Amino acid sequence: MGLGLYLCNRFFFIPHASGLLRRLLAGYAADFLAGGMMLLLLMTALRLAGRRLPGPALSLLFCLGCGLFWEYVTPLYLSRSVSDPRDVAAVVMGGVCWLPLLRRIFGEK
């Protein structure tokens, strides 16, 4: 579902949007979706390993750590990457929004 939303954003929503909406979709929608995708990968790996899923606080801390790494470490080795603190906020907000759905999918309350 996240991949489908990303593709719709990239190839349909952004080309047909303008103004502030276009800037938000182009700049932060992928980061917002990434927060959910990071949690999905984490929860899938933990479930396959037979481990318990992290609680909400640890899940959001994981998203924060991933966002900080992506925005502040990645530019050190990838010259086309730039840091933007709002991207970190978008990743964390994505994690916040996707977390209840993911916990329900994985059978957690």
N, CA, C and O of each residue as an XYZ file, in Angstrom:
436
protein
N       0.821     -1.187      0.000
C       0.000      0.000      0.000
C       0.870      1.258      0.000
O       0.586      2.213     -0.724
N       1.916      1.258      0.801
C       2.813      2.414      0.847
C       3.497      2.650     -0.489
O       3.651      3.792     -0.921
N       3.909      1.563     -1.145
C       4.542      1.694     -2.457
C       3.561      2.267     -3.467
O       3.928      3.112     -4.284
N       2.318      1.811     -3.414
C       1.286      2.336     -4.314
C       1.053      3.819     -4.094
O       0.913      4.577     -5.053
N       1.011      4.238     -2.833
C       0.844      5.665     -2.528
C       2.035      6.477     -3.015
O       1.876      7.578     -3.541
N       3.235      5.921     -2.834
C       4.426      6.615     -3.308
C       4.376      6.804     -4.822
O       4.643      7.896     -5.323
N       4.033      5.740     -5.549
C       3.974      5.820     -7.013
C       2.898      6.798     -7.476
O       3.115      7.557     -8.421
N       1.741      6.784     -6.816
C       0.684      7.744     -7.158
C       1.167      9.171     -6.910
O       0.922     10.065     -7.720
N       1.847      9.376     -5.797
C       2.362     10.711     -5.482
C       3.373     11.154     -6.539
O       3.303     12.270     -7.053
N       4.302     10.272     -6.851
C       5.396     10.612     -7.773
C       4.910     10.873     -9.192
O       5.349     11.822     -9.841
N       4.003     10.028     -9.670
C       3.638     10.094    -11.081
C       2.265     10.715    -11.367
O       1.943     10.984    -12.525
N       1.453     10.944    -10.330
C       0.144     11.539    -10.586
C      -0.075     12.821     -9.771
O      -0.338     13.881    -10.338
N       0.032     12.720     -8.447
C      -0.291     13.867     -7.607
C       0.648     15.055     -7.855
O       0.185     16.171     -8.087
N       1.959     14.820     -7.808
C       2.917     15.916     -7.977
C       2.769     16.581     -9.352
O       2.697     17.809     -9.416
N       2.720     15.817    -10.460
C       2.590     16.489    -11.759
C       1.302     17.294    -11.926
O       1.267     18.237    -12.717
N       0.243     16.938    -11.193
C      -1.032     17.630    -11.349
C      -1.304     18.674    -10.265
O      -2.351     19.321    -10.276
N      -0.381     18.835     -9.345
C      -0.561     19.813     -8.264
C       0.202     21.094     -8.596
O       1.068     21.118     -9.471
N      -0.143     22.145     -7.875
C       0.576     23.404     -8.060
C       0.670     24.133     -6.724
O      -0.017     23.790     -5.761
N       1.522     25.128     -6.686
C       1.655     25.962     -5.501
C       2.166     25.225     -4.284
O       3.044     24.367     -4.376
N       1.601     25.575     -3.140
C       2.019     24.998     -1.862
C       1.795     23.495     -1.814
O       2.637     22.761     -1.298
N       0.667     23.028     -2.347
C       0.396     21.593     -2.342
C       1.487     20.836     -3.095
O       1.938     19.786     -2.637
N       1.906     21.350     -4.225
C       2.968     20.695     -4.998
C       4.262     20.653     -4.196
O       4.947     19.631     -4.171
N       4.601     21.767     -3.537
C       5.829     21.800     -2.731
C       5.768     20.797     -1.593
O       6.760     20.127     -1.308
N       4.617     20.683     -0.938
C       4.481     19.712      0.160
C       4.573     18.280     -0.346
O       5.261     17.449      0.248
N       3.880     17.992     -1.442
C       3.911     16.637     -1.989
C       5.304     16.258     -2.479
O       5.780     15.151     -2.229
N       5.952     17.187     -3.179
C       7.279     16.911     -3.729
C       8.349     16.851     -2.644
O       9.303     16.080     -2.750
N       8.192     17.660     -1.608
C       9.234     17.745     -0.594
C       9.098     16.801      0.575
O      10.101     16.358      1.136
N       7.856     16.481      0.957
C       7.694     15.764      2.224
C       6.846     14.498      2.172
O       6.897     13.703      3.110
N       6.080     14.284      1.129
C       5.205     13.105      1.084
C       6.002     11.804      1.112
O       5.623     10.857      1.800
N       7.105     11.755      0.365
C       7.919     10.536      0.358
C       8.512     10.274      1.740
O       8.589      9.123      2.170
N       8.926     11.319      2.430
C       9.465     11.152      3.786
C       8.376     10.688      4.743
O       8.623      9.852      5.612
N       7.173     11.229      4.585
C       6.030     10.816      5.404
C       5.761      9.316      5.206
O       5.574      8.579      6.174
N       5.743      8.879      3.949
C       5.517      7.456      3.662
C       6.682      6.603      4.145
O       6.484      5.452      4.533
N       7.897      7.153      4.126
C       9.072      6.401      4.565
C       8.980      6.023      6.037
O       9.433      4.948      6.430
N       8.398      6.900      6.856
C       8.242      6.563      8.282
C       7.440      5.285      8.459
O       7.804      4.431      9.268
N       6.364      5.146      7.720
C       5.564      3.918      7.778
C       6.291      2.721      7.206
O       6.201      1.619      7.748
N       7.014      2.929      6.110
C       7.742      1.817      5.489
C       8.863      1.308      6.399
O       9.111      0.104      6.467
N       9.538      2.223      7.096
C      10.591      1.808      8.026
C      10.015      0.954      9.146
O      10.597     -0.061      9.529
N       8.865      1.373      9.666
C       8.214      0.584     10.716
C       7.739     -0.764     10.182
O       7.844     -1.781     10.868
N       7.222     -0.769      8.964
C       6.776     -2.025      8.360
C       7.943     -3.007      8.235
O       7.796     -4.184      8.561
N       9.087     -2.539      7.773
C      10.260     -3.404      7.649
C      10.730     -3.898      9.013
O      11.056     -5.074      9.173
N      10.764     -3.001      9.993
C      11.175     -3.386     11.344
C      10.239     -4.446     11.917
O      10.690     -5.470     12.429
N       8.941     -4.196     11.829
C       7.969     -5.129     12.408
C       7.973     -6.470     11.682
O       7.817     -7.514     12.315
N       8.147     -6.454     10.377
C       8.211     -7.707      9.620
C       9.434     -8.514     10.039
O       9.336     -9.719     10.270
N      10.581     -7.855     10.136
C      11.808     -8.551     10.538
C      11.687     -9.121     11.950
O      12.102    -10.252     12.202
N      11.123     -8.345     12.863
C      10.960     -8.831     14.234
C       9.982    -10.001     14.299
O      10.218    -10.972     15.017
N       8.913     -9.911     13.568
C       7.918    -10.993     13.567
C       8.519    -12.274     12.980
O       8.299    -13.364     13.509
N       9.281    -12.139     11.883
C       9.922    -13.317     11.272
C      10.956    -13.938     12.198
O      11.180    -15.149     12.168
N      11.582    -13.111     13.017
C      12.573    -13.605     13.976
C      11.926    -14.128     15.251
O      12.622    -14.609     16.146
N      10.590    -14.039     15.344
C       9.895    -14.518     16.534
C      10.026    -13.590     17.723
O       9.845    -14.019     18.863
N      10.335    -12.340     17.484
C      10.514    -11.372     18.563
C       9.258    -10.546     18.754
O       8.417    -10.462     17.858
N       9.134     -9.941     19.912
C       8.003     -9.045     20.190
C       8.162     -7.752     19.417
O       9.276     -7.300     19.152
N       7.042     -7.170     19.063
C       7.067     -5.880     18.377
C       7.322     -4.775     19.400
O       6.900     -4.884     20.551
N       8.007     -3.719     18.986
C       8.265     -2.617     19.923
C       6.979     -1.852     20.216
O       6.051     -1.834     19.407
N       6.942     -1.230     21.370
C       5.801     -0.398     21.727
C       5.819      0.904     20.942
O       6.752      1.160     20.180
N       4.805      1.719     21.122
C       4.723      2.978     20.375
C       5.919      3.911     20.593
O       6.426      4.494     19.635
N       6.366      4.056     21.822
C       7.476      4.974     22.093
C       8.755      4.513     21.392
O       9.455      5.322     20.784
N       9.058      3.228     21.477
C      10.257      2.705     20.829
C      10.136      2.763     19.311
O      11.126      3.000     18.618
N       8.937      2.550     18.791
C       8.713      2.644     17.343
C       8.988      4.054     16.845
O       9.623      4.240     15.807
N       8.509      5.044     17.584
C       8.726      6.425     17.172
C      10.182      6.848     17.346
O      10.699      7.647     16.565
N      10.834      6.312     18.365
C      12.262      6.570     18.534
C      13.050      5.975     17.365
O      14.023      6.567     16.898
N      12.621      4.803     16.901
C      13.237      4.182     15.731
C      13.083      5.086     14.504
O      14.046      5.298     13.768
N      11.880      5.617     14.283
C      11.642      6.527     13.154
C      12.506      7.783     13.274
O      13.071      8.248     12.284
N      12.604      8.318     14.462
C      13.440      9.501     14.691
C      14.894      9.190     14.365
O      15.562      9.974     13.691
N      15.385      8.055     14.837
C      16.771      7.664     14.553
C      17.018      7.485     13.065
O      18.042      7.930     12.547
N      16.084      6.837     12.373
C      16.224      6.657     10.923
C      16.203      8.001     10.206
O      17.004      8.237      9.301
N      15.299      8.874     10.603
C      15.209     10.187      9.973
C      16.467     11.009     10.203
O      16.969     11.656      9.283
N      16.973     10.984     11.422
C      18.199     11.729     11.720
C      19.381     11.185     10.935
O      20.192     11.947     10.408
N      19.474      9.862     10.859
C      20.558      9.266     10.083
C      20.452      9.688      8.624
O      21.429     10.139      8.025
N      19.265      9.538      8.063
C      19.073      9.841      6.652
C      19.371     11.308      6.334
O      19.922     11.608      5.275
N      19.017     12.209      7.225
C      19.183     13.631      6.949
C      20.554     14.189      7.327
O      20.986     15.188      6.753
N      21.244     13.566      8.280
C      22.494     14.153      8.731
C      23.732     13.296      8.482
O      24.840     13.832      8.446
N      23.581     11.997      8.312
C      24.738     11.153      8.009
C      24.837     10.904      6.510
O      25.932     10.941      5.950
N      23.717     10.653      5.858
C      23.732     10.367      4.423
C      24.418     11.468      3.609
O      25.172     11.140      2.693
N      24.197     12.759      3.895
C      24.896     13.788      3.107
C      26.428     13.739      3.232
O      27.134     14.316      2.405
N      26.935     13.063      4.247
C      28.389     12.954      4.401
C      29.007     12.043      3.354
O      30.178     12.204      3.009
N      28.231     11.080      2.838
C      28.783     10.163      1.842
C      28.042     10.191      0.507
O      28.472      9.532     -0.440
N      26.954     10.927      0.408
C      26.203     11.034     -0.837
C      26.077     12.516     -1.183
O      25.284     13.239     -0.580
N      26.858     12.952     -2.145
C      26.982     14.389     -2.413
C      25.676     15.042     -2.879
O      25.501     16.243     -2.672
N      24.766     14.308     -3.491
C      23.514     14.914     -3.958
C      22.448     14.998     -2.865
O      21.351     15.500     -3.107
N      22.760     14.514     -1.676
C      21.819     14.540     -0.561
C      22.036     15.801      0.281
O      23.172     16.212      0.517
N      20.940     16.402      0.725
C      21.030     17.586      1.581
C      20.221     17.354      2.853
O      19.297     16.540      2.871
N      20.570     18.064      3.902
C      19.869     17.933      5.182
C      18.717     18.923      5.268
O      18.841     20.077      4.859
N      17.596     18.457      5.805
C      16.438     19.310      6.033
C      15.727     18.799      7.280
O      15.172     17.700      7.260
N      15.731     19.573      8.371
C      15.097     19.104      9.602
C      13.606     18.815      9.433
O      13.051     17.997     10.166
N      12.954     19.475      8.478
C      11.532     19.196      8.247
C      11.321     17.798      7.683
O      10.255     17.209      7.864
N      12.332     17.264      6.999
C      12.242     15.882      6.521
C      12.212     14.907      7.698
O      11.487     13.912      7.673
N      13.002     15.203      8.722
C      12.988     14.356      9.924
C      11.596     14.387     10.552
O      11.060     13.352     10.946
N      11.020     15.578     10.640
C       9.666     15.701     11.195
C       8.660     14.926     10.350
O       7.747     14.307     10.897
N       8.811     14.949      9.022
C       7.888     14.222      8.146
C       8.013     12.716      8.360
O       7.004     12.011      8.355
N       9.235     12.213      8.548
C       9.437     10.781      8.793
C       8.766     10.379     10.107
O       8.071      9.365     10.166
N       8.972     11.170     11.152
C       8.380     10.862     12.461
C       6.852     10.954     12.392
O       6.156     10.095     12.933
N       6.330     11.991     11.729
C       4.875     12.108     11.606
C       4.297     10.943     10.803
O       3.204     10.461     11.100
N       5.026     10.497      9.797
C       4.587      9.322      9.051
C       4.528      8.103      9.944
O       3.584      7.317      9.869
N       5.538      7.941     10.794
C       5.524      6.832     11.740
C       4.351      6.912     12.699
O       3.713      5.903     12.997
N       4.066      8.122     13.186
C       2.934      8.329     14.098
C       1.622      7.937     13.418
O       0.779      7.271     14.019
N       1.459      8.347     12.179
C       0.193      8.089     11.477
C       0.041      6.633     11.046
O      -1.060      6.085     11.098
N       1.128      6.006     10.624
C       1.052      4.620     10.151
C       1.072      3.600     11.286
O       0.607      2.474     11.105
N       1.602      3.972     12.449
C       1.771      3.019     13.548
C       0.481      2.313     13.967
O       0.502      1.091     14.109
N      -0.634      3.006     14.173
C      -1.852      2.281     14.578
C      -2.295      1.237     13.549
O      -2.718      0.144     13.924
N      -2.202      1.559     12.272
C      -2.578      0.601     11.237
C      -1.627     -0.591     11.236
O      -2.069     -1.737     11.146
N      -0.342     -0.332     11.335
C       0.628     -1.428     11.338
C       0.461     -2.327     12.561
O       0.562     -3.549     12.453
N       0.207     -1.731     13.715
C       0.007     -2.548     14.923
C      -1.237     -3.417     14.779
O      -1.258     -4.558     15.240
N      -2.259     -2.887     14.148
C      -3.475     -3.676     13.916
C      -3.206     -4.800     12.939
O      -3.668     -5.922     13.149
N      -2.461     -4.521     11.865
C      -2.121     -5.554     10.871
C      -1.327     -6.679     11.523
O      -1.544     -7.853     11.223
N      -0.410     -6.320     12.413
C       0.429     -7.326     13.063
C      -0.223     -7.914     14.311
O       0.409     -8.687     15.031
N      -1.472     -7.560     14.574
C      -2.207     -8.160     15.676
C      -1.850     -7.633     17.046
O      -2.048     -8.321     18.048
N      -1.330     -6.433     17.106
C      -0.991     -5.808     18.386
C      -2.019     -4.746     18.713
O      -2.609     -4.150     17.812
N      -2.236     -4.507     19.978
C      -3.186     -3.462     20.405
C      -2.489     -2.141     20.582
O      -3.126     -1.150     20.937
